[in-house]
Structures are given as structure tokens and as C-alpha cells.
């Protein structure tokens, strides 16, 4: 599973790197020669996506390392660290774009700004279609392998698609004679980027603070344990998310008259069932308790 996780995340990230590099150059060229500040801001955003995808590859490779003496529980949380780095990069990018837009909006020379050419409009539309496609592609595999960093990269693509929509509106408005539309679009782009950075950061922090899985998933785990012969009830269940994996501590009731060997056999069967039916569970501890007659 770990090998498949790493290979999938790396392949998707490489596709993102190539796509973003091409788009960034296209938008930068069009923004400069067609006189669109919003499109140049959008190009900077795409360039940051290249860096983000590189961080994803590094984070996933480190997270996939086997447990060792210094890290007996594995390295899965490194992926969440990578997602936090992505969130910070996204935030810095958004603030930079917003600051530049405010300077232009408050500047005295706004009316003298050159009107964006048609090339800027074409580049913006191409970017919207490309980035939205990359969002759905990355999101699909992020959900498939349950990767926090890859999902963060997917939202990076979505924020870039929104940026391009803002660029398109800015270019159209400027070409209609409203020069302030272009920097205003950059300011809107800033808001979308900062919001995406916050969401990514909050999700990564949640996965680093031993958050329990949902009540629904806990009930499914209990139901799976109760299917095993000899289990009379669930005394206690505790779960914690560790990066993209889950740790489970479960206490089960059994007949007090059975032998220690039989009790151990029940615990082992429950352990194997849970790990087989729930691939995200990396480790489960099962403790058997006697159910006293009331």
C-alpha cells in the first residue's frame, strides 16, 4: 500500500509540475505583451504551484519511509508538514498579489494603465480550462489514496482556476474601458488564494493533533469487531488520525469462562479482520475483558 501511495502521488505531482510550468510561461508571456497585471499575478500563482508540487513529492517520499528506531510509529505526519508548507506558500503568494493590486488601485496612474490585449483574454480562458482539469485529476487521486498533501495541491489548482476567472473578468473589464477592473480582479484572486491556504492549513493541523475519526466510521469499526465469534460487546474504542493513517485501541467483552488462549485467539481474529477491511488502519490494539453476569 505504501509503495502504491508513493508512486501515485509522485506521478500526479509530476503531471502538475509540467502543466503548471507550461501555463505559467504562457500567462507570463501573455500578461507582459498584452499588458495585463492580473494575468501576470496569475502567472506567479501558477509558478508557485510548481514549487508546491515539488514539496508534495518530497513530503510523500519521506512519509512513505518505513518505521525505524527514532520513529517507531512511522513518518506519515511528514505529509501533513508538507501540506502546511504548501499552505504557507499559498498564503505568501496571495498576500503578494493582494498588495500589488492595492498599490495599483490606490495609485494615481490607474487611468493611464495600458488596456490588455486580446492575447491576455485567450491565455486566461486556456488557464481556466487547464487548471480546472488538473484540479479534478489531482483531487481524484488524492481521494483514492487519501493524501493530505495531494489534496492540498488539488486545491492549489482550483485556486489557480479561480484566479484565472478573475483575470478573465479583469481583462474584459479593462478592454471595455474600466482600467481599474484589472487590479480589482487581482485583489479578488488574493482573497480566493488566502481562503484556500487557510483550509489546507486547518486540515493539516487537524491530522497532526490526534483527532479521532468520525462517529460514523467508529460505528463501522465496532460492527466489524462484533461480527467475530466470541465478541460479546465493545467496552471502549479510541481512534486517532496519524497523518493519512489511523491507529485504533479497542476493548472488547468476552465470556469470562473461556481460556486465555481462546481470548487471545478472538483478539487476533478481530485484529486481522479490522486491518483487512480497513486499509487506512495502520495499527490496532485489541484488549479482551470478561463480561460479568449482571
NORDACOR-V925376 format. One record per helix or strand. SS is the DSSP state (alpha for helix, beta for strand). FROM is the first residue (numbers start at 0). TO is the last residue. If there is no record, write none. Layout:
# NORDACOR-V925376
ss=SS from=FROM to=TO
ss=SS from=FROM to=TO
This chain:
# NORDACOR-V925376
ss=alpha from=1 to=32
ss=alpha from=36 to=62
ss=alpha from=76 to=105
ss=alpha from=109 to=111
ss=alpha from=117 to=144
ss=alpha from=147 to=174
ss=alpha from=179 to=207
ss=alpha from=214 to=225
ss=beta from=232 to=241
ss=beta from=244 to=254
ss=alpha from=259 to=276
ss=beta from=280 to=290
